[in-house]
């Protein structure tokens, strides 16, 4: 039995107690964005009300605003295991940051160079590279995932690498199948071939401890609103790589790190919320008796949260597996829970996913249908892109009772839709 303080955790999230016409809410839309602790909202409000100024001056509010910005970079450096806050670039969202960085990296590439993108990634880590290749005359190599392991396999990557490979774009975990890739070993192969490695960790970041130095990649991106923070994106870049890059920026703006990659006035109040989100994890680890650094407390938080989430995920997978004609698009083996995050997607023979989701949404069970920007996955699996899948995404504030209620709804809704068809 996992000893996880679920009631204490839920008490930190005001949205979890909201109702609509007396009906409770079940938040299983988490892969698209999580709810936030009260501390995150308080930090944003406090910044707006007491430290609201632009940067670069000598008066009280501008100095306080700079401290907020510095604290956010330091917090995310701890969260990702970065060597320095100067390696942390904070921006609007993962997709915007990736487009910006792709254009900067394009300055180092020439026609005939090759880039590798996967058929497992969110479009935010595919389209920027495809469009860069189109602009510069680069060659794109496609890296499929294995439909038995649900992961990108090292042997497949090896077959695509060459001395012309300049960049490999990988994802840590899929936002549709939930599968976790072996990014460390894949990165090592790409680096041995002389390529840069750009990792999308948006879906992994809420569910596992990231260590950018251990992975060995050159860039890693994630989104704060997926791990209980505000709507903003984070890009980590290895100092030895980003130090030599020339981003597109204003002529008179700073050439320092990370400022030269952070265009315009920063979202200072959201950075305050970002620090609070990281400190939420540290507080969870501390509540489990973990002392030491913020990084050590974060690691403990993930240790207990992963164990708890895995129980909920297995409960969900087991319950869905009982439904005839339902196919889970991802890992279902209980022995391989460590190879997935608790995002579970499925299709049902003869039923359009949206019809299931609309009915469940009407019952105040929040989840998604569609391709969810996993455009290449649905095409590789032969799923109609206009329909996609039903996606249920667990966060560590969900409960076993919510999973049971969701399963009851899935069973009932599918039975009802089948009856309507007959």
N, C-alpha and C positions, 0 to 999 in steps of 0.2 A: 504494500500500500504506500503510495506517495504522500508524504506529509507536506502539503502545499497550502499556504494560508489564503485560500480562495476568498473567504469572506472579508478579510482585511484588505486584500487586493481590490475586490469589487467596491469596497467602501471608498476608495480613492478616485473612482470614476463616476462623476455625477450623472452622466448620460445613461448609465446602466439602470438607474432607478426611474427613468422617465417612462410615462405611459401615454397611450393615445386612446382617448375615450375609455379609459379604464383598462385598456389592454396592454400587457407587458410588451417590451421589445426584446427580441433575440438578435443580437448583432453577430451575424456570421458572414458579413460582407468585408471582413478584415483584410483580405489581400488587396482590396482597392483602397483601404484606408481605415485606420483604427480610431477608436475614441481616445480622449486624452484625460489624464489625471487632473484633478483640481489644481494641483501645483503648477501645471503647464499653463493653464488659463490665467492663474494668478500672476505668474511671471510675465506673461505678455502684457496684462493690464498694468502691472507695476511699472514696467518699462515705459509704456505709453504715458503714464500719468506722472512719472517722476524723473525719467532720464531721456526725454524726447528731444533729441537734437541731432543735427548732422555731425559728422566727424571732422576733426582737424583743427578745432579751436582750442582756447585756453580757459574757458569758463566752465562752471560746475557741470552743467548738463552734457556738454560735449565730451568732457573727460569721463563722465559716468557712462555715456554711450559707448565710448571706446573700450571701457572695461567690460561691458556686456559683449561686445564683439570678440574681444580677446578670450573671455571666458568660454564662449561657444566653441571657438576653435580648439581650445584646450580640452573641453569636454569630449568633443568628437574624436580628438586624437586618442584619448583614453578609451573611448568606445571601440575604435577600430584597431588599436594597438600601433598607431603611427609613431614614428621616431620623433616627430616634432609637429606642433600646431601649424608651422609654416607649410606643411604638406597638405593641409586641409583647405579645400576651396568650397565655399558655401554659395548656393545660388537658388534660382527659382524652383527648379525641379530637376530630376535626373535626365529627362529628355533634352531640356534646354542646355544643361551642362555638357551632355554628350555631343550635341550638335556643335557647341562652341569649341570643345576640345578636338572634335574631328577636323574642324577647319584649321585649327592651330597645327595639328599633326600633319595635315595635308601640305603644309609648307615644307615638310621634310621629305615628301614623296614625289615620285615622277612617273610618267606613263610607263606601263609595263610592270610596275611594282604590284605585288599581290597582297590582298587582305582576305582573312578567313572569318566568316560569320556562321553562326549555327542556325539550325532549323528548330532550336529549342528556346530561343530568346524571345523576350518581349520586343515589340517593334522599336522601342526606344534605344535598343542596342543593335538594331539591324538597319533601319532606314537611314540614319546619319552616315553610315559607312557605305551603303549602296549609292547614295547620292554623291558622296565624296568620290567614289570610284567613277561614277558617270562624269563628274566635273573634270577629273584629272586623267582619265584614261587608264585607271587601275583595273586589274583583273580580280574578280570576286570568286573565291572558292567557297562552296557550301559544305558545311559540316553537319550531317544528319545525326539524330540520336538513335540509339538502338531501341527497338520497340519491344524487346524482351526485358532488358535491364532498365529501360526508361532513362538511361543516362548517355552522355556523350562518351564514347569509348576511345581510349588512348590510341589503339591501332588505327582507328578511322582518322584521327587527327594526324597521325604519323604519315598516312598516305597522301595527305594534302600539303604538308609542309615542304618548302623548297628554299633555296638560297635567295629567292625573290620575295619571300614572305616578309612583309613589313609589320603587320599587325594581326593579332588574333583576338576577336571579340567573343568572350565567353559569358555564360550566365552561371551564377552560383546555384540558384534554385529556380525552378520553373513556376510561373504564376498560374499555370493551368494544371500540369500533372503533379506538381509539388516535389518532383525529383530533385535531389541534390547532386550536383556534379563533383567529381574529384578534381577540384580546380587546382590544387597544389601540384598534382602529377601532370595535369594537362599544361599548366603554366611552365613547369620545368622543361617539358618537351619543346614548347614554343620558344622559350628563351634559348635553349640549346641551338635552335635553328636561327637565332639572331633576331627574332621578332619581338615587338612590344606586345604586352598582354593587357587587355582592357576588360575588367570583370564587372558585370552587373550583379550586385548583391542586394537589390531592392527587396526581393522576396525572402532572402535568407536572413537579413539583418534583424527582423523581429523574433527569429526563432533559433539563433545560434550565435556563439561568440566568434567574431571575426578577428583575425590576426593578419594584417596585411603584410607584415614582415615575414611571417612564416609562409604565407602563400607564395610570395616571391613575384607577384604581378607588378605591373608598372602603374596601373590605374585601377581604382575600384570606386563604384558609385552606389549610393543608396538614398533612400527617401525618408525623411524624419516622420512624415505623417503615416508611414507604415509601422513605425515602432513607438506610437503613443505621443508623437510630437506634432508640431505645426506643419503647414504645407510649405516645405522647402526641400531642396536636394543638396546632397553632399558628394563631393568628388575628392578622393584621396589620390595624390600623385606622388610617386617616388621622387624625393628631392633631387637625386642625381639625374633624373629625366626632365622634370619640369623646370629646373634651373636653366636649362639650355633652350627652352622653347620661347618663341615670340608670339604671344597671343594677339588677336585683333582687339585693339583698345584705343582709348583717346590718347592723343599725343602727350598731353600734359598730366595724365594720371600716373599714379605711382608705378615704379618698376620693381617694387619690392614683392616678396612672397608673403602671403598668397594674393596680395592686393591686385597685382597686375592681371590676375585671372578673374577677379570679382568685379564685374562691370557695373558702374553706376553706384548710386547710394544703396547700401545694404539694407536688408529687411531686419533692422535692429531689434524691433520688438519680437519678431519671430525667432531670432537668435537667442533671446532670453528664454523663450519657450523651449528651444532646442536643448539648452543647458539643463533645464528642469526635467526634460524627458530622459536625458542621460542619468541625471541624479535620481530619477525614479527607479531605474534599474539598480543603481548603487544602493539605494535605500532598501530595496527588496533583498539584496544580498546581505546587507548589514542586519536586517531583521532575521536572517537565517544564521546569525552568529558569526558572520565573516568580518574580520577586521582587516587592517592593512590599507592599501591604496584603493582609489576609486576603481581602477582596472580590476583589482582582485575581487572587489565587491560585485562588480558587473558580471564577472565570470561565475561567481556563485549564483547570482540571480538566474543566469541562463541554465546553469546546472539543474536547479530545482524546477524551473519553468519548462524545460524540455521534457523532463520526466513526466510532468503533469500533462502537458500537451499530447505526448505520445499515447497516454491512456485514453484521452478523449478521441484522438484520431483513430485508434484501433476500435473503439466503441462505435464510431461512426462507420468505419469501413465494414465491420462485421454486420451492422444493421442494414447497410445498403446492399451487401452481398446476398442477402436473403430474398431480394426482389428479382423475380424472373424477368429476363429481357433487359435488365439494367447492366450496363458495362462501366466499370470504374476505369477511367483513363489515367492509370498510374500504378505505382507500387501498392500491392495489397498484402504481400507476405509479412506476417507479424515479425519475422526474424529480420526484416529489412526496414523497420521503422526509422532507424538511424540514417537511412538513405533518402528520407523525404521530410518535408515540412508538412504541417497539418492542414494543407490545402487539398481538398478532394473534389475532383470533377467527374461527372458521369453523363452518359447519354442513355436514353431509353428507347427501345425499338418502337418505331411508329409514333412517337410523341415528340413534338417540337419543344426544346428546353424552355423557351420563353413561357409556354403555357403552364408549365410546372411552377416556374418562378413567380409568375404573376399571381397565381393562386396562393402560394406560400407567403408572398409579400403582403397579400391582403389579410393574412393571419398574423401580420407583424413579425414574421420571420424574415430577416433581411439577408438576402443572398443575390447572386448575379447569374445571368445567362449570357451567352454570346461567345465570341472568340477571345474577349478580354485582352486584345492586342497581342495574343499569342498566335499571330497570323500564320507563321510557318508551321507551328505544331498542328493546327487543325488541317492544314493542307497535306502535311506528311501523313496524317492518320486518315485522310479521306473523309473528314467531317465537313459537311457544308458550312462554309464560313459565315453565311448569313444566319445560321442557327447556332453553331457552337455547342456549348456544353452547359450543364448546370454546375455552378461552382459554389462549394461550401468551404469557407475559410475560418479556421479556429484561431483564436488568440488566447493567451493564458488567463484572461478574465472570464472566459466562458465556463460553463458548468456542465457536469454530467447530466443534470436534469434538462438543460437546454438541448443537449444532444439527443436525449431520449424523446423530447417533445418534437424536435425536428424530424427524427426518424419516423415518428408516428404520423406526422404531416406528410412526409414523402410517400409513405405507404398508402395513405388514404387518398391523397391527390392523384397519384398514378392510377389507383383502382377506379377512382371517379372518372378520370379522363378516358380510361379504357372502356368503361361502361358507356360513356357518351358516344364513343366510336362504333360500338357494336349495335 
